[in-house]
Each structure stands twice: as structure tokens, then as C-alpha cells.
């Protein structure tokens, strides 16, 4: 019986892009300067998102505190 090998029909340009993620504490030795730069940008965006969420929660808390102090 013959087995057929399926060959990839995708060119490099047709492959889906992998989602960039960063794991805290992971080994950075195998990453290029460009990859490190991308991860810094990713983490800076995440820090901004966290800071915005924290600001929003503080504002909600202040509003609630003012309402219940009356």
C-alpha cells in the first residue's frame, strides 16, 4: 500500500501570522532585537491598558464614596 505525503500548499506569505505574546520570565536569548522591540511595544500597550482600567476603577470608587457619604 502506498502512502501519500501531503505537501504544504502555503507559501511563506500565505501562512497565518502568529499572535505575538510574551510570557513573564521566559528566556530572551533566542529573540532578535526586532522581536524584543515588538515585545516591549506589546508590554507598553498592556501597561497603558492596565493604567486606564485602574484610573476608571478609581473614578468609579470616588463617585460611589461621594454618593454614600451624603
mmCIF file of the N, C-alpha and C atoms, coordinates in Angstrom:
data_MODEL
# 
_entry.id   MODEL 
# 
loop_
_atom_site.group_PDB 
_atom_site.id 
_atom_site.type_symbol 
_atom_site.label_atom_id 
_atom_site.label_alt_id 
_atom_site.label_comp_id 
_atom_site.label_asym_id 
_atom_site.label_entity_id 
_atom_site.label_seq_id 
_atom_site.pdbx_PDB_ins_code 
_atom_site.Cartn_x 
_atom_site.Cartn_y 
_atom_site.Cartn_z 
_atom_site.occupancy 
_atom_site.B_iso_or_equiv 
_atom_site.pdbx_formal_charge 
_atom_site.auth_seq_id 
_atom_site.auth_comp_id 
_atom_site.auth_asym_id 
_atom_site.auth_atom_id 
_atom_site.pdbx_PDB_model_num 
ATOM 1   N N  . UNK A 1 1  ? 0.838   -1.169 0.000  1.00 0.00 ? 1  UNK A N  1 
ATOM 2   C CA . UNK A 1 1  ? 0.000   0.000  0.000  1.00 0.00 ? 1  UNK A CA 1 
ATOM 3   C C  . UNK A 1 1  ? 0.891   1.243  0.000  1.00 0.00 ? 1  UNK A C  1 
ATOM 4   N N  . UNK A 1 2  ? 0.591   2.210  -0.827 1.00 0.00 ? 2  UNK A N  1 
ATOM 5   C CA . UNK A 1 2  ? 1.364   3.441  -0.909 1.00 0.00 ? 2  UNK A CA 1 
ATOM 6   C C  . UNK A 1 2  ? 0.753   4.508  -0.020 1.00 0.00 ? 2  UNK A C  1 
ATOM 7   N N  . UNK A 1 3  ? 1.611   5.192  0.662  1.00 0.00 ? 3  UNK A N  1 
ATOM 8   C CA . UNK A 1 3  ? 1.159   6.325  1.466  1.00 0.00 ? 3  UNK A CA 1 
ATOM 9   C C  . UNK A 1 3  ? 1.517   7.597  0.735  1.00 0.00 ? 3  UNK A C  1 
ATOM 10  N N  . UNK A 1 4  ? 0.598   8.538  0.756  1.00 0.00 ? 4  UNK A N  1 
ATOM 11  C CA . UNK A 1 4  ? 0.865   9.827  0.113  1.00 0.00 ? 4  UNK A CA 1 
ATOM 12  C C  . UNK A 1 4  ? 1.259   10.851 1.164  1.00 0.00 ? 4  UNK A C  1 
ATOM 13  N N  . UNK A 1 5  ? 2.260   11.603 0.849  1.00 0.00 ? 5  UNK A N  1 
ATOM 14  C CA . UNK A 1 5  ? 2.688   12.682 1.739  1.00 0.00 ? 5  UNK A CA 1 
ATOM 15  C C  . UNK A 1 5  ? 2.003   13.961 1.295  1.00 0.00 ? 5  UNK A C  1 
ATOM 16  N N  . UNK A 1 6  ? 1.329   14.577 2.212  1.00 0.00 ? 6  UNK A N  1 
ATOM 17  C CA . UNK A 1 6  ? 0.676   15.854 1.904  1.00 0.00 ? 6  UNK A CA 1 
ATOM 18  C C  . UNK A 1 6  ? 1.724   16.954 1.993  1.00 0.00 ? 6  UNK A C  1 
ATOM 19  N N  . UNK A 1 7  ? 1.886   17.682 0.925  1.00 0.00 ? 7  UNK A N  1 
ATOM 20  C CA . UNK A 1 7  ? 2.833   18.787 0.919  1.00 0.00 ? 7  UNK A CA 1 
ATOM 21  C C  . UNK A 1 7  ? 2.082   20.077 1.188  1.00 0.00 ? 7  UNK A C  1 
ATOM 22  N N  . UNK A 1 8  ? 2.725   20.954 1.844  1.00 0.00 ? 8  UNK A N  1 
ATOM 23  C CA . UNK A 1 8  ? 2.110   22.239 2.158  1.00 0.00 ? 8  UNK A CA 1 
ATOM 24  C C  . UNK A 1 8  ? 1.942   23.045 0.883  1.00 0.00 ? 8  UNK A C  1 
ATOM 25  N N  . UNK A 1 9  ? 0.765   23.611 0.726  1.00 0.00 ? 9  UNK A N  1 
ATOM 26  C CA . UNK A 1 9  ? 0.465   24.423 -0.443 1.00 0.00 ? 9  UNK A CA 1 
ATOM 27  C C  . UNK A 1 9  ? 0.744   25.888 -0.142 1.00 0.00 ? 9  UNK A C  1 
ATOM 28  N N  . UNK A 1 10 ? 1.003   26.207 1.125  1.00 0.00 ? 10 UNK A N  1 
ATOM 29  C CA . UNK A 1 10 ? 1.188   27.585 1.544  1.00 0.00 ? 10 UNK A CA 1 
ATOM 30  C C  . UNK A 1 10 ? 2.596   28.081 1.246  1.00 0.00 ? 10 UNK A C  1 
ATOM 31  N N  . UNK A 1 11 ? 2.672   29.272 0.713  1.00 0.00 ? 11 UNK A N  1 
ATOM 32  C CA . UNK A 1 11 ? 3.949   29.974 0.634  1.00 0.00 ? 11 UNK A CA 1 
ATOM 33  C C  . UNK A 1 11 ? 4.152   30.666 1.973  1.00 0.00 ? 11 UNK A C  1 
ATOM 34  N N  . UNK A 1 12 ? 5.340   31.170 2.213  1.00 0.00 ? 12 UNK A N  1 
ATOM 35  C CA . UNK A 1 12 ? 5.603   31.885 3.468  1.00 0.00 ? 12 UNK A CA 1 
ATOM 36  C C  . UNK A 1 12 ? 4.645   33.060 3.648  1.00 0.00 ? 12 UNK A C  1 
ATOM 37  N N  . UNK A 1 13 ? 4.299   33.754 2.566  1.00 0.00 ? 13 UNK A N  1 
ATOM 38  C CA . UNK A 1 13 ? 3.416   34.914 2.653  1.00 0.00 ? 13 UNK A CA 1 
ATOM 39  C C  . UNK A 1 13 ? 1.972   34.526 2.955  1.00 0.00 ? 13 UNK A C  1 
ATOM 40  N N  . UNK A 1 14 ? 1.594   33.291 2.637  1.00 0.00 ? 14 UNK A N  1 
ATOM 41  C CA . UNK A 1 14 ? 0.214   32.848 2.821  1.00 0.00 ? 14 UNK A CA 1 
ATOM 42  C C  . UNK A 1 14 ? -0.045  32.285 4.212  1.00 0.00 ? 14 UNK A C  1 
ATOM 43  N N  . UNK A 1 15 ? 0.987   32.032 4.961  1.00 0.00 ? 15 UNK A N  1 
ATOM 44  C CA . UNK A 1 15 ? 0.806   31.447 6.288  1.00 0.00 ? 15 UNK A CA 1 
ATOM 45  C C  . UNK A 1 15 ? 0.197   32.480 7.227  1.00 0.00 ? 15 UNK A C  1 
ATOM 46  N N  . UNK A 1 16 ? -0.691  32.032 8.092  1.00 0.00 ? 16 UNK A N  1 
ATOM 47  C CA . UNK A 1 16 ? -1.271  32.986 9.042  1.00 0.00 ? 16 UNK A CA 1 
ATOM 48  C C  . UNK A 1 16 ? -0.195  33.501 9.995  1.00 0.00 ? 16 UNK A C  1 
ATOM 49  N N  . UNK A 1 17 ? -0.303  34.778 10.337 1.00 0.00 ? 17 UNK A N  1 
ATOM 50  C CA . UNK A 1 17 ? 0.668   35.361 11.258 1.00 0.00 ? 17 UNK A CA 1 
ATOM 51  C C  . UNK A 1 17 ? 0.401   34.838 12.661 1.00 0.00 ? 17 UNK A C  1 
ATOM 52  N N  . UNK A 1 18 ? 1.472   34.498 13.355 1.00 0.00 ? 18 UNK A N  1 
ATOM 53  C CA . UNK A 1 18 ? 1.282   34.034 14.721 1.00 0.00 ? 18 UNK A CA 1 
ATOM 54  C C  . UNK A 1 18 ? 1.082   35.244 15.621 1.00 0.00 ? 18 UNK A C  1 
ATOM 55  N N  . UNK A 1 19 ? 0.239   35.068 16.607 1.00 0.00 ? 19 UNK A N  1 
ATOM 56  C CA . UNK A 1 19 ? -0.050  36.151 17.517 1.00 0.00 ? 19 UNK A CA 1 
ATOM 57  C C  . UNK A 1 19 ? 1.143   36.349 18.450 1.00 0.00 ? 19 UNK A C  1 
ATOM 58  N N  . UNK A 1 20 ? 1.586   37.579 18.548 1.00 0.00 ? 20 UNK A N  1 
ATOM 59  C CA . UNK A 1 20 ? 2.709   37.900 19.414 1.00 0.00 ? 20 UNK A CA 1 
ATOM 60  C C  . UNK A 1 20 ? 2.244   37.863 20.860 1.00 0.00 ? 20 UNK A C  1 
ATOM 61  N N  . UNK A 1 21 ? 2.958   37.167 21.682 1.00 0.00 ? 21 UNK A N  1 
ATOM 62  C CA . UNK A 1 21 ? 2.686   37.154 23.115 1.00 0.00 ? 21 UNK A CA 1 
ATOM 63  C C  . UNK A 1 21 ? 3.997   37.071 23.857 1.00 0.00 ? 21 UNK A C  1 
ATOM 64  N N  . UNK A 1 22 ? 3.941   37.437 25.106 1.00 0.00 ? 22 UNK A N  1 
ATOM 65  C CA . UNK A 1 22 ? 5.143   37.390 25.916 1.00 0.00 ? 22 UNK A CA 1 
ATOM 66  C C  . UNK A 1 22 ? 4.807   36.743 27.240 1.00 0.00 ? 22 UNK A C  1 
ATOM 67  N N  . UNK A 1 23 ? 5.653   35.838 27.641 1.00 0.00 ? 23 UNK A N  1 
ATOM 68  C CA . UNK A 1 23 ? 5.482   35.172 28.926 1.00 0.00 ? 23 UNK A CA 1 
ATOM 69  C C  . UNK A 1 23 ? 6.511   35.753 29.889 1.00 0.00 ? 23 UNK A C  1 
ATOM 70  N N  . UNK A 1 24 ? 6.039   36.246 31.023 1.00 0.00 ? 24 UNK A N  1 
ATOM 71  C CA . UNK A 1 24 ? 6.927   36.837 32.012 1.00 0.00 ? 24 UNK A CA 1 
ATOM 72  C C  . UNK A 1 24 ? 7.963   35.799 32.453 1.00 0.00 ? 24 UNK A C  1 
ATOM 73  N N  . UNK A 1 25 ? 9.227   36.186 32.406 1.00 0.00 ? 25 UNK A N  1 
ATOM 74  C CA . UNK A 1 25 ? 10.308  35.317 32.840 1.00 0.00 ? 25 UNK A CA 1 
ATOM 75  C C  . UNK A 1 25 ? 10.857  34.380 31.783 1.00 0.00 ? 25 UNK A C  1 
ATOM 76  N N  . UNK A 1 26 ? 10.310  34.421 30.568 1.00 0.00 ? 26 UNK A N  1 
ATOM 77  C CA . UNK A 1 26 ? 10.790  33.492 29.544 1.00 0.00 ? 26 UNK A CA 1 
ATOM 78  C C  . UNK A 1 26 ? 12.204  33.854 29.094 1.00 0.00 ? 26 UNK A C  1 
ATOM 79  N N  . UNK A 1 27 ? 12.917  32.876 28.572 1.00 0.00 ? 27 UNK A N  1 
ATOM 80  C CA . UNK A 1 27 ? 14.283  33.062 28.100 1.00 0.00 ? 27 UNK A CA 1 
ATOM 81  C C  . UNK A 1 27 ? 14.277  33.999 26.895 1.00 0.00 ? 27 UNK A C  1 
ATOM 82  N N  . UNK A 1 28 ? 15.085  35.037 26.937 1.00 0.00 ? 28 UNK A N  1 
ATOM 83  C CA . UNK A 1 28 ? 15.134  36.026 25.866 1.00 0.00 ? 28 UNK A CA 1 
ATOM 84  C C  . UNK A 1 28 ? 16.317  35.822 24.926 1.00 0.00 ? 28 UNK A C  1 
ATOM 85  N N  . UNK A 1 29 ? 17.147  34.840 25.205 1.00 0.00 ? 29 UNK A N  1 
ATOM 86  C CA . UNK A 1 29 ? 18.387  34.637 24.451 1.00 0.00 ? 29 UNK A CA 1 
ATOM 87  C C  . UNK A 1 29 ? 18.152  34.370 22.966 1.00 0.00 ? 29 UNK A C  1 
ATOM 88  N N  . UNK A 1 30 ? 17.061  33.723 22.623 1.00 0.00 ? 30 UNK A N  1 
ATOM 89  C CA . UNK A 1 30 ? 16.828  33.351 21.223 1.00 0.00 ? 30 UNK A CA 1 
ATOM 90  C C  . UNK A 1 30 ? 16.054  34.405 20.434 1.00 0.00 ? 30 UNK A C  1 
ATOM 91  N N  . UNK A 1 31 ? 15.691  35.506 21.076 1.00 0.00 ? 31 UNK A N  1 
ATOM 92  C CA . UNK A 1 31 ? 14.916  36.544 20.397 1.00 0.00 ? 31 UNK A CA 1 
ATOM 93  C C  . UNK A 1 31 ? 15.837  37.557 19.732 1.00 0.00 ? 31 UNK A C  1 
ATOM 94  N N  . UNK A 1 32 ? 15.423  38.022 18.555 1.00 0.00 ? 32 UNK A N  1 
ATOM 95  C CA . UNK A 1 32 ? 16.191  39.045 17.850 1.00 0.00 ? 32 UNK A CA 1 
ATOM 96  C C  . UNK A 1 32 ? 15.881  40.420 18.452 1.00 0.00 ? 32 UNK A C  1 
ATOM 97  N N  . UNK A 1 33 ? 16.659  41.408 18.049 1.00 0.00 ? 33 UNK A N  1 
ATOM 98  C CA . UNK A 1 33 ? 16.428  42.775 18.505 1.00 0.00 ? 33 UNK A CA 1 
ATOM 99  C C  . UNK A 1 33 ? 15.033  43.230 18.080 1.00 0.00 ? 33 UNK A C  1 
ATOM 100 N N  . UNK A 1 34 ? 14.619  42.875 16.868 1.00 0.00 ? 34 UNK A N  1 
ATOM 101 C CA . UNK A 1 34 ? 13.297  43.261 16.381 1.00 0.00 ? 34 UNK A CA 1 
ATOM 102 C C  . UNK A 1 34 ? 12.196  42.614 17.216 1.00 0.00 ? 34 UNK A C  1 
ATOM 103 N N  . UNK A 1 35 ? 12.379  41.343 17.548 1.00 0.00 ? 35 UNK A N  1 
ATOM 104 C CA . UNK A 1 35 ? 11.386  40.650 18.376 1.00 0.00 ? 35 UNK A CA 1 
ATOM 105 C C  . UNK A 1 35 ? 11.313  41.252 19.773 1.00 0.00 ? 35 UNK A C  1 
ATOM 106 N N  . UNK A 1 36 ? 12.454  41.603 20.325 1.00 0.00 ? 36 UNK A N  1 
ATOM 107 C CA . UNK A 1 36 ? 12.475  42.252 21.637 1.00 0.00 ? 36 UNK A CA 1 
ATOM 108 C C  . UNK A 1 36 ? 11.766  43.603 21.584 1.00 0.00 ? 36 UNK A C  1 
ATOM 109 N N  . UNK A 1 37 ? 11.999  44.342 20.520 1.00 0.00 ? 37 UNK A N  1 
ATOM 110 C CA . UNK A 1 37 ? 11.343  45.636 20.345 1.00 0.00 ? 37 UNK A CA 1 
ATOM 111 C C  . UNK A 1 37 ? 9.826   45.477 20.237 1.00 0.00 ? 37 UNK A C  1 
ATOM 112 N N  . UNK A 1 38 ? 9.378   44.469 19.493 1.00 0.00 ? 38 UNK A N  1 
ATOM 113 C CA . UNK A 1 38 ? 7.944   44.206 19.379 1.00 0.00 ? 38 UNK A CA 1 
ATOM 114 C C  . UNK A 1 38 ? 7.336   43.866 20.728 1.00 0.00 ? 38 UNK A C  1 
ATOM 115 N N  . UNK A 1 39 ? 8.049   43.087 21.502 1.00 0.00 ? 39 UNK A N  1 
ATOM 116 C CA . UNK A 1 39 ? 7.545   42.693 22.826 1.00 0.00 ? 39 UNK A CA 1 
ATOM 117 C C  . UNK A 1 39 ? 7.504   43.882 23.776 1.00 0.00 ? 39 UNK A C  1 
ATOM 118 N N  . UNK A 1 40 ? 8.486   44.766 23.684 1.00 0.00 ? 40 UNK A N  1 
ATOM 119 C CA . UNK A 1 40 ? 8.459   45.979 24.503 1.00 0.00 ? 40 UNK A CA 1 
ATOM 120 C C  . UNK A 1 40 ? 7.214   46.796 24.161 1.00 0.00 ? 40 UNK A C  1 
ATOM 121 N N  . UNK A 1 41 ? 6.937   46.952 22.877 1.00 0.00 ? 41 UNK A N  1 
ATOM 122 C CA . UNK A 1 41 ? 5.737   47.679 22.451 1.00 0.00 ? 41 UNK A CA 1 
ATOM 123 C C  . UNK A 1 41 ? 4.467   47.016 22.957 1.00 0.00 ? 41 UNK A C  1 
ATOM 124 N N  . UNK A 1 42 ? 4.425   45.701 22.876 1.00 0.00 ? 42 UNK A N  1 
ATOM 125 C CA . UNK A 1 42 ? 3.273   44.947 23.368 1.00 0.00 ? 42 UNK A CA 1 
ATOM 126 C C  . UNK A 1 42 ? 3.076   45.185 24.857 1.00 0.00 ? 42 UNK A C  1 
ATOM 127 N N  . UNK A 1 43 ? 4.155   45.092 25.615 1.00 0.00 ? 43 UNK A N  1 
ATOM 128 C CA . UNK A 1 43 ? 4.067   45.281 27.061 1.00 0.00 ? 43 UNK A CA 1 
ATOM 129 C C  . UNK A 1 43 ? 3.727   46.726 27.428 1.00 0.00 ? 43 UNK A C  1 
ATOM 130 N N  . UNK A 1 44 ? 4.246   47.701 26.673 1.00 0.00 ? 44 UNK A N  1 
ATOM 131 C CA . UNK A 1 44 ? 3.903   49.100 26.931 1.00 0.00 ? 44 UNK A CA 1 
ATOM 132 C C  . UNK A 1 44 ? 2.417   49.344 26.681 1.00 0.00 ? 44 UNK A C  1 
ATOM 133 N N  . UNK A 1 45 ? 1.866   48.725 25.639 1.00 0.00 ? 45 UNK A N  1 
ATOM 134 C CA . UNK A 1 45 ? 0.433   48.839 25.359 1.00 0.00 ? 45 UNK A CA 1 
ATOM 135 C C  . UNK A 1 45 ? -0.384  48.212 26.478 1.00 0.00 ? 45 UNK A C  1 
ATOM 136 N N  . UNK A 1 46 ? 0.076   47.091 26.983 1.00 0.00 ? 46 UNK A N  1 
ATOM 137 C CA . UNK A 1 46 ? -0.632  46.415 28.068 1.00 0.00 ? 46 UNK A CA 1 
ATOM 138 C C  . UNK A 1 46 ? -0.562  47.234 29.355 1.00 0.00 ? 46 UNK A C  1 
ATOM 139 N N  . UNK A 1 47 ? 0.575   47.859 29.630 1.00 0.00 ? 47 UNK A N  1 
ATOM 140 C CA . UNK A 1 47 ? 0.700   48.724 30.804 1.00 0.00 ? 47 UNK A CA 1 
ATOM 141 C C  . UNK A 1 47 ? -0.281  49.887 30.695 1.00 0.00 ? 47 UNK A C  1 
ATOM 142 N N  . UNK A 1 48 ? -0.365  50.502 29.532 1.00 0.00 ? 48 UNK A N  1 
ATOM 143 C CA . UNK A 1 48 ? -1.306  51.610 29.328 1.00 0.00 ? 48 UNK A CA 1 
ATOM 144 C C  . UNK A 1 48 ? -2.743  51.142 29.535 1.00 0.00 ? 48 UNK A C  1 
ATOM 145 N N  . UNK A 1 49 ? -3.076  49.965 29.050 1.00 0.00 ? 49 UNK A N  1 
ATOM 146 C CA . UNK A 1 49 ? -4.422  49.417 29.212 1.00 0.00 ? 49 UNK A CA 1 
ATOM 147 C C  . UNK A 1 49 ? -4.730  49.189 30.688 1.00 0.00 ? 49 UNK A C  1 
ATOM 148 N N  . UNK A 1 50 ? -3.763  48.650 31.420 1.00 0.00 ? 50 UNK A N  1 
ATOM 149 C CA . UNK A 1 50 ? -3.941  48.414 32.852 1.00 0.00 ? 50 UNK A CA 1 
ATOM 150 C C  . UNK A 1 50 ? -4.083  49.730 33.618 1.00 0.00 ? 50 UNK A C  1 
ATOM 151 N N  . UNK A 1 51 ? -3.284  50.719 33.255 1.00 0.00 ? 51 UNK A N  1 
ATOM 152 C CA . UNK A 1 51 ? -3.378  52.022 33.916 1.00 0.00 ? 51 UNK A CA 1 
ATOM 153 C C  . UNK A 1 51 ? -4.727  52.679 33.656 1.00 0.00 ? 51 UNK A C  1 
ATOM 154 N N  . UNK A 1 52 ? -5.245  52.559 32.434 1.00 0.00 ? 52 UNK A N  1 
ATOM 155 C CA . UNK A 1 52 ? -6.568  53.105 32.109 1.00 0.00 ? 52 UNK A CA 1 
ATOM 156 C C  . UNK A 1 52 ? -7.659  52.409 32.918 1.00 0.00 ? 52 UNK A C  1 
ATOM 157 N N  . UNK A 1 53 ? -7.559  51.112 33.067 1.00 0.00 ? 53 UNK A N  1 
ATOM 158 C CA . UNK A 1 53 ? -8.542  50.361 33.853 1.00 0.00 ? 53 UNK A CA 1 
ATOM 159 C C  . UNK A 1 53 ? -8.475  50.790 35.314 1.00 0.00 ? 53 UNK A C  1 
ATOM 160 N N  . UNK A 1 54 ? -7.274  50.986 35.828 1.00 0.00 ? 54 UNK A N  1 
ATOM 161 C CA . UNK A 1 54 ? -7.099  51.406 37.209 1.00 0.00 ? 54 UNK A CA 1 
ATOM 162 C C  . UNK A 1 54 ? -7.678  52.814 37.425 1.00 0.00 ? 54 UNK A C  1 
ATOM 163 N N  . UNK A 1 55 ? -7.438  53.728 36.497 1.00 0.00 ? 55 UNK A N  1 
ATOM 164 C CA . UNK A 1 55 ? -7.981  55.085 36.580 1.00 0.00 ? 55 UNK A CA 1 
ATOM 165 C C  . UNK A 1 55 ? -9.502  55.057 36.576 1.00 0.00 ? 55 UNK A C  1 
ATOM 166 N N  . UNK A 1 56 ? -10.065 54.243 35.703 1.00 0.00 ? 56 UNK A N  1 
ATOM 167 C CA . UNK A 1 56 ? -11.515 54.110 35.624 1.00 0.00 ? 56 UNK A CA 1 
ATOM 168 C C  . UNK A 1 56 ? -12.097 53.568 36.924 1.00 0.00 ? 56 UNK A C  1 
ATOM 169 N N  . UNK A 1 57 ? -11.463 52.562 37.482 1.00 0.00 ? 57 UNK A N  1 
ATOM 170 C CA . UNK A 1 57 ? -11.945 51.965 38.733 1.00 0.00 ? 57 UNK A CA 1 
ATOM 171 C C  . UNK A 1 57 ? -11.828 52.954 39.890 1.00 0.00 ? 57 UNK A C  1 
ATOM 172 N N  . UNK A 1 58 ? -10.766 53.743 39.918 1.00 0.00 ? 58 UNK A N  1 
ATOM 173 C CA . UNK A 1 58 ? -10.622 54.755 40.967 1.00 0.00 ? 58 UNK A CA 1 
ATOM 174 C C  . UNK A 1 58 ? -11.724 55.810 40.855 1.00 0.00 ? 58 UNK A C  1 
ATOM 175 N N  . UNK A 1 59 ? -12.029 56.227 39.631 1.00 0.00 ? 59 UNK A N  1 
ATOM 176 C CA . UNK A 1 59 ? -13.078 57.225 39.424 1.00 0.00 ? 59 UNK A CA 1 
ATOM 177 C C  . UNK A 1 59 ? -14.431 56.678 39.870 1.00 0.00 ? 59 UNK A C  1 
ATOM 178 N N  . UNK A 1 60 ? -14.696 55.432 39.541 1.00 0.00 ? 60 UNK A N  1 
ATOM 179 C CA . UNK A 1 60 ? -15.947 54.794 39.965 1.00 0.00 ? 60 UNK A CA 1 
ATOM 180 C C  . UNK A 1 60 ? -16.013 54.718 41.486 1.00 0.00 ? 60 UNK A C  1 
ATOM 181 N N  . UNK A 1 61 ? -14.908 54.382 42.098 1.00 0.00 ? 61 UNK A N  1 
ATOM 182 C CA . UNK A 1 61 ? -14.851 54.285 43.561 1.00 0.00 ? 61 UNK A CA 1 
ATOM 183 C C  . UNK A 1 61 ? -15.075 55.647 44.207 1.00 0.00 ? 61 UNK A C  1 
ATOM 184 N N  . UNK A 1 62 ? -14.445 56.682 43.656 1.00 0.00 ? 62 UNK A N  1 
ATOM 185 C CA . UNK A 1 62 ? -14.625 58.034 44.196 1.00 0.00 ? 62 UNK A CA 1 
ATOM 186 C C  . UNK A 1 62 ? -16.083 58.477 44.096 1.00 0.00 ? 62 UNK A C  1 
ATOM 187 N N  . UNK A 1 63 ? -16.706 58.194 42.963 1.00 0.00 ? 63 UNK A N  1 
ATOM 188 C CA . UNK A 1 63 ? -18.110 58.544 42.771 1.00 0.00 ? 63 UNK A CA 1 
ATOM 189 C C  . UNK A 1 63 ? -18.977 57.822 43.787 1.00 0.00 ? 63 UNK A C  1 
ATOM 190 N N  . UNK A 1 64 ? -18.729 56.557 43.979 1.00 0.00 ? 64 UNK A N  1 
ATOM 191 C CA . UNK A 1 64 ? -19.502 55.774 44.948 1.00 0.00 ? 64 UNK A CA 1 
ATOM 192 C C  . UNK A 1 64 ? -19.268 56.289 46.363 1.00 0.00 ? 64 UNK A C  1 
ATOM 193 N N  . UNK A 1 65 ? -18.017 56.600 46.707 1.00 0.00 ? 65 UNK A N  1 
ATOM 194 C CA . UNK A 1 65 ? -17.717 57.120 48.036 1.00 0.00 ? 65 UNK A CA 1 
ATOM 195 C C  . UNK A 1 65 ? -18.433 58.448 48.291 1.00 0.00 ? 65 UNK A C  1 
ATOM 196 N N  . UNK A 1 66 ? -18.453 59.331 47.292 1.00 0.00 ? 66 UNK A N  1 
ATOM 197 C CA . UNK A 1 66 ? -19.125 60.616 47.437 1.00 0.00 ? 66 UNK A CA 1 
ATOM 198 C C  . UNK A 1 66 ? -20.647 60.440 47.575 1.00 0.00 ? 66 UNK A C  1 
ATOM 199 N N  . UNK A 1 67 ? -21.186 59.521 46.847 1.00 0.00 ? 67 UNK A N  1 
ATOM 200 C CA . UNK A 1 67 ? -22.623 59.281 46.881 1.00 0.00 ? 67 UNK A CA 1 
ATOM 201 C C  . UNK A 1 67 ? -23.052 58.751 48.262 1.00 0.00 ? 67 UNK A C  1 
ATOM 202 N N  . UNK A 1 68 ? -22.310 57.847 48.803 1.00 0.00 ? 68 UNK A N  1 
ATOM 203 C CA . UNK A 1 68 ? -22.703 57.210 50.069 1.00 0.00 ? 68 UNK A CA 1 
ATOM 204 C C  . UNK A 1 68 ? -22.303 58.022 51.300 1.00 0.00 ? 68 UNK A C  1 
ATOM 205 N N  . UNK A 1 69 ? -21.507 59.082 51.139 1.00 0.00 ? 69 UNK A N  1 
ATOM 206 C CA . UNK A 1 69 ? -21.145 59.930 52.275 1.00 0.00 ? 69 UNK A CA 1 
ATOM 207 C C  . UNK A 1 69 ? -22.220 60.950 52.594 1.00 0.00 ? 69 UNK A C  1 
ATOM 208 N N  . UNK A 1 70 ? -23.162 61.145 51.695 1.00 0.00 ? 70 UNK A N  1 
ATOM 209 C CA . UNK A 1 70 ? -24.208 62.162 51.893 1.00 0.00 ? 70 UNK A CA 1 
ATOM 210 C C  . UNK A 1 70 ? -25.141 61.795 52.996 1.00 0.00 ? 70 UNK A C  1 
# 
